[in-house]
Amino acid sequence: MVAWPAGLPDAPGIRLGAAELLALREGAGGKVRHRPLTRRAGAVPARTQGAGMDLREIRAYVAGDDPRRLDPAATARTGHPHIRSLHEDRDDTILLVADFRAPMLWGTGVALRSVRAARHLAQAGWRVAGRGGSVALLMADGPRLAELAGGSGDGQMAAVCNAMARQHDHALQAPGHAPLAEALVRAMRLSPGGGRVLVATCLDGLHGSEAALATLARRRSVTLALMLDDAELQPPRGPLAVSDGQHSRLVRLSAPDTGADLARLRALGATVTEVRP
């Protein structure tokens, strides 16, 4: 954990800059383009094919099509079975949850866990914004939460990036230890039904929040992006001196076995990904 009550060092990997999050737009890719179903000039695909109410096209029946979608008029007119292909509206929304609490303000590599978490969230947000989807933000840095309502476009992502940079500065100056449960409960209200929630945190940051996570995962699509540190992947060899200021001892570090913890989180209904440095 780190804390600078009087001033912040402007060091890459420790202080989070909005500029670096804005620059991630270039690597997120542009808007997704699909090949239209027709070669007619000016034709563009509207929405993905599904089981909605709006007509997409009427086409010849092929093996595997749902016979319940047969179009009687087209079938009678042509003498061959034709089906109605329909549109389905899909809700492309994501709520980014940034954990800036004390367990995340730590790192042995080139960046704190919290900085890497913000970068990971920004990349995901830029991808959704590039598709025209909606991005919202929720940040936890201790006893209080900060949020940004959902919106779309580059302007919304610029607001997301600036908000994360400001809140990260606040967290460095006053690290908090409150459980993540309150943020997960709040995420239920901010994320619409059918929306996705991406939580960037660490394994030890989820203690005491399993019940809230299970409730959220039952009603939303939740992904946990767990920030791994260099020391967790390749612990230093040899004994290390550890002191709390009064007592000292030599210890040897070993890579943690997280298999059981990850299985427990997945059993709660969340998708779990480990984000390596």
N, C-alpha and C positions, 0 to 999 in steps of 0.2 A: 504494500500500500504506500502511496505517496501523498503528501499534502504540503502546500506552500501558502501559509496564511498571509504572507506579505509579498505579493507579486508572483508572477508565474514565469518560469523559464520558457522562452520561445524556441524549444528544441523539438525537432521532428520526432514523432513517435511518443512524445509526452504530452505536448499541447496539441490539441486537435484544431486544425485550420479549416475554415469553410472552403477555401480555395482548393484544397486537395480533394474535398468531397465533390465540389463542382466539376473538377477535372475528370472525375470518373465517368461523366456522361459520355465521353468519347469512346470508352471501352465497352459501354453497355449496348452498343448497336442502335441503329435507327429503327424506324417503325417496321414492323413485320409486314412483308408483302407476300400475298398468295397469288398463284396463277389463277386468273378468272376461268370460269367454266365455259365461257364462250369466247370466240375470237372476234366478236363484234367490236368495232373500234369504240374506245371510250368505256368499255365494260370494266367494272371493278367488282371484286367480291364484297358483299355486304357483311353478313354474319355467318358463323359456322352452321353447317347443316345439323339439324336436330329434330326435336319433336314439338316444335312450337306451333303457332297458329298462322304465321305468315307464309304465303306460298313462295317457294324458291324457284322451282321449275317443274314442268311435267316432262317425264322422259320414259323411254322404253324400259320395261321390267327386265331385270337381270337376276340370275340365281342368287339367293341370299337376301333379296329385298323383302320387306314386310308386306305380305299380301293384303293387310288391312288398309294399306295406303293406295290401293288400286283406284284409278280415276275412271269411273264408268263412262263418262262422255268421250274421253280420248280413246279408251279401249274400244268402244262401239264404232267410233269414227274411223279408226285405222285398221280395225280387225286384229290388232295385236295388243297384249296387255301393256298398259302404261301406269305409272305410279306418280303420285304427287310427292315431291320433295319439299320439305318445310324448313324454315329457319327456326333457330332457337336463340333467344337472347341469353347471353352469359354475363355474369357480373364479375368484372376484372378489377377487384379492389384488394388492397393489401394494407394492413396496419403494421408499421415498423415499431417494435418495442426495443428501446435502447436501455441497457442496464449500465448505468454509470455509478453504481454503488461501490463501496470500499473493496469488495473482492475483485472487482474488475480493474481497479486502479493499481495494477501490478503487472510486472513483466520483466523477463530476464533477457529478452531478445532485442529486436530493433524497435519495438513499439509496445505500449501498454495493451492489455487485453481490451480496455475500453476504446482505445483508438482503433484497433483492428475491428472491433464490433461495429463502430460507426461506419467504417469503410465498407464492411460487408453489407450493412443495411442500405447504404447509399447506392451501392451497385444494384441491389435488388430493386430499389425504388426507381432508379433510372430506367431499368428494363421495363417495369410496368408503365411508367410514364411514356416511354417510347411507343408502347402499344395503344396509348390513349386511355389507359386505366387510371384509377383513382388511388392516391397514396395519402395515408394519414400517419401521424407520428405520436408516440407516447414514450416519455423518458422518465426513468426512475433514478434519482441520485440520493435517496435517503428517505426522510420522513414525508417528503412532498413529491407530487408528480407534476410533470409539465406535458402539455399535449398540443397538437396542431391538427385541426379538423381536416378531413379528407378533401382533396382537390386533384386536378389533373394538369398536365402540361409542365413545361420547363420552369415557369414561374413558381409553381407549387414545389417542385424539387429544389429550387433555389432557397425557398423558405425553409424546407426541411433541413438542408445542409447548414444554413446559418443558425437554425435553432439548435441543432446538435452541437455545433461549435460553442455556442454561448453556454449551453447547459453543461458541457464538459468542463469548461473553465470554472463554472460554479462548483462542480463536483470536486475538482482538484483543490479548491480552497476550503471546502467543508465536506469531507467524505462522510457518507451516511451508511448505516448498517441495517436499516429497516428491511424486513423480508420482502421478497418480490411478489408476494401474494396479492397485495393491494393493487399493484399494476396489472396483474392478470385478471383480477375482478373488474377493474376499469376497462380493460381491453374488450370485455364482453359487451360493454355499452357503446364503445367506439367503433367496433367492427360490425358491419351489417351481416345478416344471415346469408350464408353462402360465401362470405369473404374469407380471406386468408390472414393469418397472423404470423409474423416472423419475429421471434424473440431472440436477440443476440445476448447471450449471458455466458456463464461458466458453470461447471458442474457443482462446485461448492456454493454458487450463488443461488441455488434452487432449494436449499435446506429450509424446511418449514412452509414450502409453497406447493407441495404435491397435490393437496386437495383442491386448491384453486386451479391448478393446471389441469387436473382431471375434469373439472366442471367446464372449463373453457374448451378443452379438446372434444368434449361431447357435442358442442354446439358450433364450433368453428374448426376450420382446417388450420392446425397449429404446427409450426416447424420451429424446433429449438436449434439454433446455431450455437454450438458450444465452442468457445474460443480456447484452443489448446496453446500452452506456452512451451517454449523451447526446453525448459527444465523438466517439463512433464514427459516430453518425448525422448530426450537424451540427457538424463541427469548427469551432473559432473561426476567424474570418477575420483575415487579416493575420499578420505575423511574430510569433513568440513567443520570448522569451529562455529558454533551457534551460541549466541549470548542474548539474554534479555536485559542486560545492563547490570544484573546482580549475580547471575549464575551462568556458567559456560559449560559446554560439553562438546565432544566430537561426535558427529553423526555421519552416516552414509545414506545417500539418497538412492531410491530405486523408482523406476517408472511405475505409476499406479496402475492397478488392474481395475479398469472401469466397466468391465463387461456386465457385471450384475447391476450397476447403477444405470447404464444405458438401457438394459432390458426392462428395468422397472419403469423408466420414463416412457418407453415405447408402449408398455402395457397400459399406461394411463391414456393412451390414444394420440400421443404426439409423434410427429416425425422428427427424428433426431439426426443431425449431421454434426460431425466434428470438423472444425475449421482449423487447419494447421497454419503455422506462420508462413 
